[in-house]
C-alpha cells in the first residue's frame, strides 16, 4: 500500500499534496489532500489499479458526474479529473 501511495503522490505532485488515506471501499480509496490551485483541503478518490484496467475510466467518471449534477447532495464539486 505504501508503494501505491508513493506513486499517487508522484503522479499528482503538481496539483495535490496527498496527506493520508481517509478510507477505502471495494472500488476506490479516498485520500485527504491539499489542492494547491484552490488552496484548500480536498478529498481525492482513486480507483483501485486492479479495477481501473478492467472497468475503464467511464464507470468511475460516472460517479463524479452524478456529484456535479446534484448541488443539493452536500458534496462539493470536482475541481480536476485525470485525462483518460
C-alpha positions as CSV (number, residue, x, y, z in Angstrom):
1,X,0.0,0.0,0.0
2,X,2.9,2.4,0.7
3,X,4.1,1.9,-2.9
4,X,0.7,2.9,-4.2
5,X,0.6,6.0,-2.0
6,X,4.1,7.0,-3.2
7,X,3.0,6.5,-6.9
8,X,-0.1,8.6,-6.2
9,X,1.9,11.4,-4.6
10,X,4.4,11.4,-7.5
11,X,1.6,11.4,-10.1
12,X,-0.4,14.3,-8.5
13,X,2.5,16.3,-7.1
14,X,1.9,19.3,-9.4
15,X,-1.7,19.8,-8.1
16,X,-2.3,17.9,-4.9
17,X,-0.2,17.2,-1.8
18,X,-1.6,13.8,-0.6
19,X,-1.7,13.8,3.2
20,X,-3.3,10.5,4.2
21,X,-5.9,7.9,3.4
22,X,-9.3,8.7,4.7
23,X,-11.0,5.4,3.8
24,X,-11.5,2.8,1.2
25,X,-14.1,0.5,-0.3
26,X,-14.4,-2.2,-2.9
27,X,-13.6,0.0,-5.9
28,X,-11.6,3.0,-4.6
29,X,-9.7,4.7,-1.9
30,X,-10.2,8.3,-0.7
31,X,-7.3,10.5,0.4
32,X,-7.1,13.8,2.1
33,X,-5.0,16.2,0.1
34,X,-4.2,19.9,-0.2
35,X,-5.3,21.4,-3.5
36,X,-2.5,23.9,-4.4
37,X,-4.6,25.5,-7.1
38,X,-7.6,26.3,-4.9
39,X,-5.6,26.4,-1.6
40,X,-7.9,24.2,0.4
41,X,-8.2,20.6,1.6
42,X,-10.0,18.2,-0.7
43,X,-10.8,14.5,-0.9
44,X,-9.2,12.7,-3.8
45,X,-10.9,9.5,-4.9
46,X,-8.7,7.0,-6.6
47,X,-9.9,3.9,-8.4
48,X,-8.0,0.7,-7.4
49,X,-5.4,-0.1,-10.0
50,X,-6.6,-3.7,-10.5
51,X,-10.1,-2.4,-11.3
52,X,-9.0,0.6,-13.4
53,X,-7.8,-1.7,-16.3
54,X,-10.9,-3.9,-16.1
55,X,-13.6,-1.2,-15.9
56,X,-12.0,1.7,-17.7
57,X,-12.4,5.3,-16.7
58,X,-16.0,5.8,-17.9
59,X,-17.6,3.9,-15.0
60,X,-15.6,5.9,-12.4
61,X,-16.3,9.2,-14.1
62,X,-20.0,8.5,-14.0
63,X,-20.0,9.0,-10.2
64,X,-18.3,12.3,-10.5
65,X,-20.9,13.4,-13.0
66,X,-23.6,12.5,-10.5
67,X,-22.0,14.6,-7.8
68,X,-21.6,17.6,-10.2
69,X,-25.2,17.4,-11.3
70,X,-26.8,17.5,-7.9
71,X,-25.8,20.7,-6.0
72,X,-28.0,19.7,-3.0
73,X,-26.3,16.5,-2.2
74,X,-24.0,18.1,0.4
75,X,-20.9,17.2,-1.6
76,X,-18.6,19.7,-3.2
77,X,-18.0,19.6,-7.0
78,X,-14.8,18.2,-8.5
79,X,-12.0,20.5,-9.5
80,X,-9.9,18.3,-11.6
81,X,-10.0,14.9,-13.3
82,X,-7.2,12.9,-14.8
83,X,-7.3,12.7,-18.6
84,X,-8.5,9.4,-20.0
